Amino acid sequence: MSHDTISAANSVGSPHPTTPLLLTADQAAKALSISPRKLWSLTAGGEIPHVRIGRSVRYPADGLQAFVAAKTEGGEV
């Protein structure tokens, strides 16, 4: 079995995904290279995808990628 096949097999149905589905505010801000204050501003303005779980706010990893893609100017992504 090749390394790629093993990696693919391990990532499918793995109980510990390498990238979490939801990020905390600190993780999301760091991933976007912005301050937590700017992230809260984008959240409050409804500009960035987020999920409320009780009183907690989390940011879907794929939503952050979509946000960046939508804000990207210039060449194709």
Backbone as JSON Lines, residues from 0, in Angstrom:
{"i":0,"aa":"M","n":[0.85,-1.18,0.0],"ca":[0.0,0.0,0.0],"c":[0.89,1.24,0.0]}
{"i":1,"aa":"S","n":[0.58,2.19,-0.86],"ca":[1.39,3.4,-0.93],"c":[1.07,4.33,0.24]}
{"i":2,"aa":"H","n":[1.95,5.29,0.46],"ca":[1.75,6.27,1.54],"c":[0.45,7.03,1.35]}
{"i":3,"aa":"D","n":[0.14,7.44,0.1],"ca":[-1.09,8.18,-0.18],"c":[-2.33,7.35,0.12]}
{"i":4,"aa":"T","n":[-2.26,6.07,-0.22],"ca":[-3.4,5.18,0.04],"c":[-3.61,5.02,1.54]}
{"i":5,"aa":"I","n":[-2.53,4.88,2.28],"ca":[-2.63,4.75,3.74],"c":[-3.19,6.02,4.34]}
{"i":6,"aa":"S","n":[-2.72,7.18,3.88],"ca":[-3.22,8.45,4.4],"c":[-4.7,8.6,4.12]}
{"i":7,"aa":"A","n":[-5.12,8.25,2.9],"ca":[-6.53,8.36,2.55],"c":[-7.36,7.4,3.39]}
{"i":8,"aa":"A","n":[-6.86,6.2,3.59],"ca":[-7.6,5.21,4.39],"c":[-7.71,5.67,5.83]}
{"i":9,"aa":"N","n":[-6.67,6.27,6.36],"ca":[-6.7,6.73,7.74],"c":[-7.58,7.95,7.93]}
{"i":10,"aa":"S","n":[-7.71,8.79,6.91],"ca":[-8.49,10.01,7.06],"c":[-9.98,9.77,6.93]}
{"i":11,"aa":"V","n":[-10.38,8.74,6.2],"ca":[-11.8,8.44,6.03],"c":[-12.29,7.72,7.26]}
{"i":12,"aa":"G","n":[-13.26,8.3,7.93],"ca":[-13.83,7.67,9.11],"c":[-12.93,7.68,10.32]}
{"i":13,"aa":"S","n":[-11.88,8.46,10.27],"ca":[-10.95,8.53,11.4],"c":[-11.62,9.24,12.57]}
{"i":14,"aa":"P","n":[-11.48,8.69,13.78],"ca":[-12.1,9.35,14.93],"c":[-11.42,10.67,15.29]}
{"i":15,"aa":"H","n":[-10.22,10.9,14.77],"ca":[-9.46,12.12,15.07],"c":[-9.06,12.8,13.77]}
{"i":16,"aa":"P","n":[-9.97,13.56,13.16],"ca":[-9.61,14.22,11.9],"c":[-8.47,15.19,12.11]}
{"i":17,"aa":"T","n":[-7.65,15.39,11.07],"ca":[-6.51,16.28,11.2],"c":[-6.95,17.74,11.3]}
{"i":18,"aa":"T","n":[-8.05,18.09,10.66],"ca":[-8.59,19.44,10.75],"c":[-9.96,19.36,11.42]}
{"i":19,"aa":"P","n":[-10.14,20.08,12.52],"ca":[-11.45,20.03,13.18],"c":[-12.53,20.67,12.31]}
{"i":20,"aa":"L","n":[-13.75,20.19,12.46],"ca":[-14.88,20.76,11.71],"c":[-15.16,22.18,12.15]}
{"i":21,"aa":"L","n":[-15.06,22.43,13.45],"ca":[-15.36,23.75,14.0],"c":[-14.15,24.28,14.75]}
{"i":22,"aa":"L","n":[-13.88,25.57,14.58],"ca":[-12.76,26.22,15.24],"c":[-13.26,27.21,16.29]}
{"i":23,"aa":"T","n":[-12.49,27.38,17.34],"ca":[-12.8,28.41,18.32],"c":[-12.48,29.78,17.7]}
{"i":24,"aa":"A","n":[-12.89,30.83,18.37],"ca":[-12.61,32.18,17.87],"c":[-11.11,32.42,17.75]}
{"i":25,"aa":"D","n":[-10.35,31.99,18.75],"ca":[-8.9,32.18,18.69],"c":[-8.28,31.41,17.53]}
{"i":26,"aa":"Q","n":[-8.72,30.17,17.34],"ca":[-8.2,29.36,16.23],"c":[-8.57,29.98,14.89]}
{"i":27,"aa":"A","n":[-9.81,30.44,14.76],"ca":[-10.27,31.03,13.5],"c":[-9.52,32.32,13.2]}
{"i":28,"aa":"A","n":[-9.34,33.16,14.21],"ca":[-8.61,34.42,14.02],"c":[-7.18,34.13,13.58]}
{"i":29,"aa":"K","n":[-6.56,33.16,14.22],"ca":[-5.18,32.8,13.87],"c":[-5.13,32.26,12.44]}
{"i":30,"aa":"A","n":[-6.1,31.41,12.07],"ca":[-6.14,30.83,10.73],"c":[-6.29,31.91,9.66]}
{"i":31,"aa":"L","n":[-7.04,32.96,9.97],"ca":[-7.26,34.05,9.03],"c":[-6.21,35.16,9.13]}
{"i":32,"aa":"S","n":[-5.32,35.04,10.1],"ca":[-4.29,36.06,10.35],"c":[-4.9,37.43,10.63]}
{"i":33,"aa":"I","n":[-5.95,37.41,11.45],"ca":[-6.59,38.66,11.89],"c":[-6.7,38.62,13.41]}
{"i":34,"aa":"S","n":[-7.01,39.75,14.0],"ca":[-7.15,39.81,15.45],"c":[-8.51,39.22,15.86]}
{"i":35,"aa":"P","n":[-8.6,38.72,17.09],"ca":[-9.9,38.25,17.58],"c":[-10.96,39.36,17.54]}
{"i":36,"aa":"R","n":[-10.55,40.59,17.79],"ca":[-11.49,41.72,17.75],"c":[-12.09,41.89,16.35]}
{"i":37,"aa":"K","n":[-11.25,41.78,15.32],"ca":[-11.73,41.89,13.93],"c":[-12.65,40.71,13.61]}
{"i":38,"aa":"L","n":[-12.33,39.53,14.1],"ca":[-13.18,38.37,13.87],"c":[-14.56,38.59,14.49]}
{"i":39,"aa":"W","n":[-14.6,39.12,15.72],"ca":[-15.89,39.39,16.37],"c":[-16.68,40.44,15.59]}
{"i":40,"aa":"S","n":[-15.98,41.42,15.03],"ca":[-16.64,42.45,14.22],"c":[-17.27,41.83,12.97]}
{"i":41,"aa":"L","n":[-16.55,40.95,12.3],"ca":[-17.08,40.25,11.13],"c":[-18.25,39.35,11.51]}
{"i":42,"aa":"T","n":[-18.15,38.72,12.67],"ca":[-19.21,37.84,13.15],"c":[-20.47,38.65,13.44]}
{"i":43,"aa":"A","n":[-20.32,39.74,14.17],"ca":[-21.47,40.57,14.54],"c":[-22.14,41.16,13.3]}
{"i":44,"aa":"G","n":[-21.35,41.45,12.27],"ca":[-21.9,42.01,11.04],"c":[-22.48,40.96,10.1]}
{"i":45,"aa":"G","n":[-22.4,39.69,10.5],"ca":[-22.93,38.62,9.66],"c":[-22.11,38.37,8.4]}
{"i":46,"aa":"E","n":[-20.86,38.8,8.42],"ca":[-20.01,38.68,7.23],"c":[-19.27,37.35,7.15]}
{"i":47,"aa":"I","n":[-19.17,36.65,8.26],"ca":[-18.39,35.42,8.29],"c":[-19.26,34.29,8.84]}
{"i":48,"aa":"P","n":[-19.21,33.11,8.24],"ca":[-20.04,32.0,8.72],"c":[-19.65,31.58,10.14]}
{"i":49,"aa":"H","n":[-20.65,31.35,10.95],"ca":[-20.4,30.89,12.31],"c":[-21.57,30.04,12.79]}
{"i":50,"aa":"V","n":[-21.32,29.29,13.84],"ca":[-22.32,28.38,14.41],"c":[-22.41,28.68,15.9]}
{"i":51,"aa":"R","n":[-23.62,28.82,16.39],"ca":[-23.82,28.98,17.83],"c":[-24.23,27.64,18.41]}
{"i":52,"aa":"I","n":[-23.5,27.22,19.42],"ca":[-23.82,26.0,20.15],"c":[-23.97,26.44,21.6]}
{"i":53,"aa":"G","n":[-25.21,26.58,22.02],"ca":[-25.45,27.16,23.33],"c":[-24.98,28.6,23.31]}
{"i":54,"aa":"R","n":[-24.11,28.94,24.25],"ca":[-23.56,30.3,24.29],"c":[-22.23,30.4,23.57]}
{"i":55,"aa":"S","n":[-21.73,29.29,23.07],"ca":[-20.45,29.27,22.37],"c":[-20.63,29.61,20.89]}
{"i":56,"aa":"V","n":[-19.62,30.25,20.34],"ca":[-19.6,30.53,18.9],"c":[-18.41,29.76,18.33]}
{"i":57,"aa":"R","n":[-18.67,29.04,17.25],"ca":[-17.62,28.29,16.56],"c":[-17.67,28.64,15.08]}
{"i":58,"aa":"Y","n":[-16.55,28.41,14.41],"ca":[-16.41,28.77,13.01],"c":[-16.09,27.52,12.2]}
{"i":59,"aa":"P","n":[-16.97,27.18,11.23],"ca":[-16.71,26.0,10.4],"c":[-15.49,26.22,9.51]}
{"i":60,"aa":"A","n":[-14.59,25.23,9.49],"ca":[-13.36,25.34,8.7],"c":[-13.68,25.59,7.23]}
{"i":61,"aa":"D","n":[-14.65,24.87,6.68],"ca":[-14.98,25.08,5.27],"c":[-15.64,26.44,5.04]}
{"i":62,"aa":"G","n":[-16.32,26.97,6.04],"ca":[-16.9,28.31,5.93],"c":[-15.83,29.39,5.88]}
{"i":63,"aa":"L","n":[-14.74,29.18,6.63],"ca":[-13.63,30.13,6.6],"c":[-12.96,30.11,5.23]}
{"i":64,"aa":"Q","n":[-12.81,28.91,4.67],"ca":[-12.22,28.8,3.33],"c":[-13.1,29.49,2.3]}
{"i":65,"aa":"A","n":[-14.4,29.33,2.4],"ca":[-15.33,29.98,1.48],"c":[-15.27,31.5,1.64]}
{"i":66,"aa":"F","n":[-15.15,31.97,2.87],"ca":[-15.04,33.4,3.15],"c":[-13.8,33.97,2.46]}
{"i":67,"aa":"V","n":[-12.68,33.29,2.6],"ca":[-11.43,33.75,1.97],"c":[-11.57,33.73,0.46]}
{"i":68,"aa":"A","n":[-12.15,32.68,-0.09],"ca":[-12.32,32.58,-1.54],"c":[-13.2,33.72,-2.06]}
{"i":69,"aa":"A","n":[-14.24,34.05,-1.32],"ca":[-15.14,35.13,-1.74],"c":[-14.47,36.5,-1.68]}
{"i":70,"aa":"K","n":[-13.52,36.65,-0.76],"ca":[-12.83,37.93,-0.59],"c":[-11.59,38.05,-1.47]}
{"i":71,"aa":"T","n":[-11.18,36.95,-2.1],"ca":[-9.96,36.96,-2.91],"c":[-10.17,37.78,-4.17]}
{"i":72,"aa":"E","n":[-9.24,38.69,-4.4],"ca":[-9.3,39.54,-5.59],"c":[-8.17,39.14,-6.53]}
{"i":73,"aa":"G","n":[-8.39,39.34,-7.78],"ca":[-7.34,39.03,-8.75],"c":[-7.49,37.67,-9.36]}
{"i":74,"aa":"G","n":[-6.36,36.96,-9.5],"ca":[-6.31,35.67,-10.2],"c":[-7.26,34.63,-9.68]}
{"i":75,"aa":"E","n":[-7.38,33.57,-10.48],"ca":[-8.28,32.48,-10.11],"c":[-7.76,31.73,-8.91]}
{"i":76,"aa":"V","n":[-8.68,31.2,-8.15],"ca":[-8.32,30.42,-6.96],"c":[-8.64,28.98,-7.25]}
